[in-house]
């Protein structure tokens, strides 16, 4: 069974990654930045968690305002550093624990936290800046990560109370995972800072000390503050510390603080803190929650000819679904018609995937993990109708399938430009 061994709070300012990449501790102006992370490095080396659940916010790098979600859970098996404008950092990819992430996703939905999910997206300094300092200083984290991106930049954003409640649900999710894992919850961001407007450069170290004390002893009080109050006290960008309440909510009511420090050299009052968890959930409670998580899809496999598109399927068949989704792009769909084999090779499709596409094996594609709404795009590009796809999937000719409908009509999603 999985165990939450503790929680870490760590600032994620790009200053941290900059210090790690271009300076050494011997440089006096950077010594403090290294110092605040050394106890975290030592604790991780001592406790050796298998997984870090990392709570961070993206800085308009991989998540833009065309689709901006409050909570986005990473469900991939690998995460790479993002290019934030000057090229990506030379930091190796880290492994993702996709199975744990999917379980967390199912569990949080069961507890009515409706998340978004991401895969095949690079991650910016929100995660990698502190991760590179707190682990092996240039080597990849040897364990795995599960990232949670919190949308705190475009209002409305989640409230402090919602974040704390999410943490409590996260605890149930992790502790009900059946594999034997030690998990540490890492919350990033803060402390006080503001990087825009006439108030740019604002810090409030007194408030930061109060925040850290309340986080340890009375986190409920922090849940009653509004976004405006967090912004007034800690700067507008510093209000991202509400993410730390997710970490705190995932821990026991009473925690042991084994490390706490701050350092304010420039724009951000940086901090690191370590809480050790003091209690765990009984196996009977864990099992009851696993049953709760599985309730919505219980016995769905007994419905003949039905194939739910789950996170597991999405991850397994991502490459082929991505290939077919790109048929919304005119150049891609033109090449799909005129030079399919070259396009297949360009996307590194497997022999099985190429055969499924070439043979127009609609039901085979469904069994492989392609969602139907990718198939109807493919059919439209090929000049076929949705009914052609339905007929083949049901094992009938088009004529025979149309006889089962009240009206023998055909249609597709194709527009004028096919």
Residue pairs with C-beta under 8 A, 6 or more apart in sequence:
1 175
1 176
1 177
1 178
1 179
1 180
1 283
1 286
2 100
2 174
2 175
2 176
2 177
2 178
2 179
2 180
2 181
2 182
2 183
3 175
3 181
3 182
3 183
3 277
3 280
4 171
4 174
4 175
4 183
4 184
4 185
4 250
4 251
4 277
4 280
5 47
5 49
5 182
5 183
5 184
5 276
5 277
6 43
6 47
6 184
6 185
6 251
6 255
6 274
6 275
6 276
6 277
7 184
7 185
7 186
7 187
7 247
7 248
7 250
7 251
7 255
7 274
7 275
7 277
8 40
8 43
8 134
8 184
8 185
8 186
8 187
8 247
8 272
8 273
8 274
8 275
9 186
9 187
9 188
9 190
9 212
9 215
9 244
9 247
9 271
9 272
9 273
9 274
10 37
10 40
10 130
10 133
10 134
10 186
10 187
10 188
10 271
10 272
10 273
11 130
11 188
11 189
11 190
11 191
11 268
11 269
11 270
11 271
11 272
12 56
12 125
12 126
12 127
12 129
12 130
12 188
12 189
13 125
13 129
13 193
13 267
13 268
13 270
14 84
14 125
14 129
15 33
15 129
15 265
15 266
15 267
15 268
15 270
16 33
16 37
16 125
16 129
16 130
16 132
16 133
16 270
17 89
17 125
17 128
17 129
17 132
17 133
19 30
19 33
19 34
19 133
20 129
20 132
20 133
20 137
20 138
21 89
21 90
23 30
24 30
25 31
25 34
25 35
29 265
32 263
32 265
33 133
33 263
33 265
33 270
34 133
35 261
35 263
36 261
36 262
36 263
36 270
36 271
36 272
37 130
37 133
37 134
37 272
39 259
39 261
39 272
39 274
40 133
40 134
40 259
40 272
40 274
41 133
41 134
41 135
41 137
43 258
43 259
43 274
44 134
44 135
44 184
47 182
47 184
48 143
48 182
49 143
49 182
49 183
49 184
50 97
50 143
50 144
50 181
50 182
50 183
51 97
51 100
51 143
51 144
51 145
51 146
51 181
51 182
51 183
51 184
52 131
52 141
52 143
52 144
52 145
52 146
52 183
52 184
52 186
53 104
53 145
53 146
53 148
53 170
53 174
53 183
53 184
53 185
53 186
53 250
54 127
54 131
54 145
54 146
54 147
54 148
54 186
54 188
55 147
55 148
55 150
55 185
55 186
55 187
55 188
55 243
55 244
55 246
55 247
56 123
56 126
56 127
56 147
56 148
56 149
56 150
56 188
56 189
56 243
57 126
57 149
57 150
57 151
57 152
57 153
57 188
57 189
57 240
57 243
58 123
58 124
58 126
58 149
59 84
59 124
59 125
59 126
59 153
60 153
61 82
61 83
61 84
61 122
61 124
62 82
62 118
62 121
62 122
62 123
62 124
63 69
63 72
63 118
63 121
63 149
63 151
65 154
68 151
68 153
68 154
69 115
69 116
69 151
70 150
70 151
70 157
70 158
71 113
71 115
71 116
71 148
71 149
71 150
71 151
71 158
71 166
72 115
72 116
72 117
72 118
72 148
72 149
72 150
72 151
73 101
73 104
73 105
73 108
73 115
73 116
73 117
73 118
73 146
73 147
73 148
73 149
74 96
74 101
74 117
74 118
74 119
74 121
74 123
74 145
74 146
74 147
74 148
74 149
75 96
75 98
75 101
75 102
75 105
75 117
75 118
75 119
75 311
75 314
75 315
76 96
76 98
76 101
76 118
76 119
76 120
76 121
76 315
77 95
77 96
77 98
77 315
78 93
78 94
78 95
78 96
79 93
79 94
79 96
79 122
79 123
79 127
79 145
79 147
80 88
80 93
80 122
80 123
81 88
81 89
81 91
81 93
81 122
81 123
81 124
81 128
82 88
82 121
82 122
82 123
82 124
83 122
84 124
84 125
88 122
89 125
89 128
89 132
91 128
91 132
91 138
91 140
92 139
92 140
93 140
94 131
94 140
94 141
94 144
94 145
95 140
95 141
95 143
95 144
95 145
96 144
96 145
96 146
96 147
97 144
97 145
97 146
97 181
98 315
99 179
100 144
100 146
100 174
100 177
100 179
100 181
100 183
101 146
102 310
102 311
102 312
102 315
103 173
103 176
103 177
103 293
104 146
104 170
104 173
104 174
104 177
105 115
105 117
105 311
106 293
106 294
106 311
107 169
107 172
107 173
107 176
107 289
107 293
108 115
108 166
108 169
108 170
108 173
109 115
109 296
110 292
110 293
110 295
110 296
111 169
111 172
111 173
113 166
113 169
117 311
117 314
118 149
119 314
119 315
119 318
120 318
120 322
123 147
126 149
126 188
126 189
127 145
127 147
127 188
129 188
130 186
130 188
131 141
131 145
131 186
132 138
134 186
134 272
135 141
135 142
136 142
148 246
150 157
150 158
150 163
150 240
150 243
150 246
151 157
151 158
152 158
152 189
152 239
152 240
152 242
152 243
155 227
157 227
157 242
158 166
158 242
159 223
159 226
159 227
159 242
160 222
160 223
160 224
160 225
160 230
160 242
160 245
161 223
161 224
163 223
163 242
163 243
163 245
163 246
163 249
164 219
164 220
164 222
164 223
164 245
164 246
164 248
164 249
165 249
166 246
166 249
167 185
167 245
167 246
167 247
167 248
167 249
167 250
167 251
168 249
168 250
170 185
170 246
170 249
170 250
171 249
171 250
171 251
171 281
172 281
172 289
173 293
174 183
174 250
175 280
175 281
175 286
175 289
176 286
176 287
176 289
176 290
176 293
178 290
185 246
185 247
185 250
185 251
186 247
187 243
187 244
187 245
187 246
187 247
187 248
188 243
189 240
189 241
189 243
189 244
190 208
190 211
190 234
190 238
190 240
190 241
190 244
190 268
190 269
190 271
191 208
191 211
191 212
191 234
191 238
191 241
191 262
191 268
191 269
191 270
191 271
192 202
192 203
192 204
192 205
192 207
192 208
192 233
192 234
192 235
192 238
192 268
192 269
193 202
193 203
193 234
193 235
193 237
193 238
193 267
193 268
193 269
194 200
194 201
194 202
194 235
194 236
194 237
194 238
195 237
195 267
196 236
196 237
197 236
199 235
199 236
201 267
202 235
202 238
203 235
203 264
203 267
203 268
203 269
204 233
204 234
204 235
204 238
204 269
205 262
205 264
205 269
207 233
207 234
208 234
208 262
208 269
208 271
209 262
211 222
211 233
211 234
211 241
212 260
212 262
212 271
212 273
214 221
214 222
215 222
215 244
215 245
215 248
215 273
216 255
216 257
216 260
216 273
216 275
219 245
219 248
219 249
222 245
223 245
225 233
227 239
227 242
230 238
230 239
230 241
230 242
231 238
231 239
234 241
238 268
248 275
251 275
251 277
252 277
252 278
252 279
253 279
254 278
254 279
255 275
255 276
255 277
255 278
256 275
256 276
256 278
257 273
257 274
257 275
258 274
258 275
258 276
259 272
259 273
259 274
260 271
260 272
260 273
260 274
261 271
261 272
261 273
262 269
262 270
262 271
263 269
263 270
263 271
264 270
297 308
297 310
300 306
300 308
307 313
307 366
307 367
309 369
309 371
313 369
314 321
314 369
316 369
317 368
317 369
317 370
319 347
319 348
319 349
319 353
320 349
320 353
320 356
320 365
320 368
320 369
320 370
320 374
321 369
321 370
321 371
321 374
322 347
323 347
323 349
323 353
324 370
324 374
324 375
324 377
324 378
325 374
325 377
326 332
327 333
327 336
327 374
327 377
327 378
327 380
327 381
328 377
330 417
332 343
333 381
335 342
335 343
336 343
336 378
336 381
337 381
337 382
340 357
340 358
341 354
344 353
344 354
344 357
349 357
352 368
353 368
355 361
356 364
356 365
356 368
357 365
357 378
360 382
360 384
360 392
362 375
362 389
362 392
362 393
363 392
363 393
363 395
365 375
366 372
366 375
366 393
372 389
375 389
376 386
376 389
376 412
376 413
377 413
379 385
379 386
379 388
379 389
379 412
380 412
380 413
380 414
380 418
381 414
381 418
383 414
383 418
384 412
385 410
385 411
385 412
386 410
386 411
386 412
386 413
387 398
387 401
387 402
387 409
387 410
387 411
388 398
388 410
390 401
391 397
391 398
391 400
391 401
391 402
394 401
396 404
398 410
402 408
402 410
